């Protein structure tokens, strides 16, 4: 399901593109270097979708397979359109894999069962969980992670609390 969805991505800055570039040349070099090292190491690297431009900092959505959860590519935040795909047998195995990380910014899960999705999402140690999609959410949705992936929240009502100084005043009349 994920692989099929990624095939339809159009990467670039033109009309009809669904994903833009990496934000800096340094990050682009880091992400492409990681992918080149992964291929040299024998990791299966699947670049998905179509890149509409032949220059710039464009990296297509990429899936890495053949990894175990202790591999650095499965444990580190790459900050690029790269996902490690690791098989699991059941919900418990998926939750265990996902939570076995020092990070917890965002999680995504795909399933046809909305009730199953909510049961799993409740147990994931991540600041945001996306079901059957993966995006940054609107300005009204709080953003921030668990563990080493952030402190506090940005966006939404939760972020406004950082700008408030609460005071309680009581009086007997």
Beta strands, then each sheet from edge to edge (+ up, - down):
strand 1: 10-11
strand 2: 44-47
strand 3: 50-51
strand 4: 62-65
strand 5: 82-84
strand 6: 103-104
strand 7: 106-109
strand 8: 128-131
strand 9: 146-147
sheet 1: 1+ 3+
sheet 2: 2+ 4- 5-
sheet 3: 6+ 9-
sheet 4: 7+ 8+
end
